Amino acid sequence: MFQENRKPALALLCMAQFVLVLDFAIVNVALPSIQRDLGFTDSALQWVVGAYALFFGGFLLIGGRLGDIVGRKRMFVGGLAVFTAASLVGGLATEPIVLVVARALQGLSAAAVSPAVLALIAAGYPEGKERAKAMGIFGAVASAGFTGGVLFGGILTELFGWRAVMFVNVPVGVALVLRAVKRLDADHVTHRTQRIDVPGAILVTAGMCALTYALTTATDHGWSAPGVVYPLIGAAVLLVAFFVLQTRSRNPLVPLSIFKIRGVVAGDSIAFLSGGVMSISTYFLTLYMQHGLGYSAIQTGVAFFPQAVVTVLSAKFVADLTGRVGPRPVLIGGAAFLTAGSAWLLTVPVGGSYWLHVLPGGVLIGLGVTVMMISTAVAATTGVDGPRMGLASGLYNSLRQLGVGLLLAVAVTAAVPTTDPQNIGSYHVAFGISTVLSVLIALIAAAVLPSGKPAPAKHKEKVDA
């Protein structure tokens, strides 16, 4: 369990997650300044964001499983230290390749830290009200990091230049590493001698990296480009080979028996779909406010602030409700908020009003995302025994991240967004896709998740963290 006072440890873990999520979004606003200063070409600039996404998404699953085997504290502290060092290198970069490599290292280290955070929380708090409350804080902080990234990125870039979005991680990262070394105990797990499924790790990591690469480039080059088609084919072959190997391996990286747990299947599926709703709504609302309403980068960031406020204010209620009644009814209600918000945004007109056409839908989606961040994490770790908690966390994070990239790429391809403020049809297509995804979430929650509070896992692991 956590040490005597849980709150400082939980705050430490959530702060680390906040930094990781924030850093995914914070760089976007600084991209024009980065391009001017370092001389990025238009095609290369996407890899300032893409390198982070590629290594984060590609290594999440192996990062979670390694946490089970070598210790979650080691993964947390080591990953955070590398993330901090990479941020310093990125802030000092004078050549494009240096910044891209630094961003790749940030993504790689984030893939070690993020599953460890969720696994430490899930293993440290028993199922039910205590875990739901902890997940509530975790979900609120993560959501605030996602929505706050655009705002903080705009402010830092405007006042101090683009390098500030990298340097800001350094003092925070150093403080978190020092605190973690002192505050977190080593994991007392009984399976450290377990061997890593090296062939499986290579196959799934290569497959996820190929898939993430294809999704990253598809947005700019289209689905028919060779640089998208070949990685997609490669990803499919690698991932199929991985799952075949898992059925035959004595020591599989992903024991397929974990998918017999209904909470894992439903929680991960909903995380995948809700990641898409969140990324689609954020991306297309950003475009609509900047191109349709004429907002600046900072104005756009401020316009997302109400969503962050709603997330923070509603998190405790959502967590308490999830602990009392279980994730199923809460997720159905959250899906209703997502559906209503996405449907509201279907009404955005040419030259619309932020207060009438954007804010209500954004707030409704913010409420739905709060539910998804908390209740899916609870569902995806319910019924999982301690030795597989890192695996469950890695699966959850991988599916959620995959949903963010894949479903956004599908929406961008279908909607074909442009800078023409008169082309309102692209926004209607995108928010229509978001509405359909929200309805699917409700159906999965109702059909797959068991009703009531699930029974605890039979084999629990004591983790001093």
Sequence and secondary structure as in RCSB ss.txt:
>XXXX:A:sequence
MFQENRKPALALLCMAQFVLVLDFAIVNVALPSIQRDLGFTDSALQWVVGAYALFFGGFLLIGGRLGDIVGRKRM
FVGGLAVFTAASLVGGLATEPIVLVVARALQGLSAAAVSPAVLALIAAGYPEGKERAKAMGIFGAVASAGFTGGV
LFGGILTELFGWRAVMFVNVPVGVALVLRAVKRLDADHVTHRTQRIDVPGAILVTAGMCALTYALTTATDHGWSA
PGVVYPLIGAAVLLVAFFVLQTRSRNPLVPLSIFKIRGVVAGDSIAFLSGGVMSISTYFLTLYMQHGLGYSAIQT
GVAFFPQAVVTVLSAKFVADLTGRVGPRPVLIGGAAFLTAGSAWLLTVPVGGSYWLHVLPGGVLIGLGVTVMMIS
TAVAATTGVDGPRMGLASGLYNSLRQLGVGLLLAVAVTAAVPTTDPQNIGSYHVAFGISTVLSVLIALIAAAVLP
SGKPAPAKHKEKVDA
>XXXX:A:secstr
   S HHHHHHHHHHHHHHHHHHHHHTGGGHHHHHHHHT  HHHHHHHHHHHHHHHHHHHHHHHHHHHHH HHHH
HHHHHHHHHHHHHHHHH  SHHHHHHHHHHHHHHHHHHHHHHHHHHHHHS TTHHHHHHHHHHHHHHHHHHHHHH
HHHHHHHHHH TTHHHHTHHHHHHHHHHHHHHHS     S TT    HHHHHHHHHHHHHHHHHHHHHHHH TTS
HHHHHHHHHHHHHHHHHHHHHHH SS SS GGGGGSHHHHHHHHHHHHHHHHHHHHHHHHHHIIIIIS   HHHH
HHHTHHHHHHHHHHHHHHHHHHHHH HHHHHHHHHHHHHHHHHHHTT  TT  IIIIIHHHHHHHHHHHHHHHHH
HHHHHHTT  GGGHHHHHHHHHHHHHHHHHHHHHHHHHHH   S TT THHHHHHHHHHHHHHHHHHHHHHHTS 
SSS    SS      
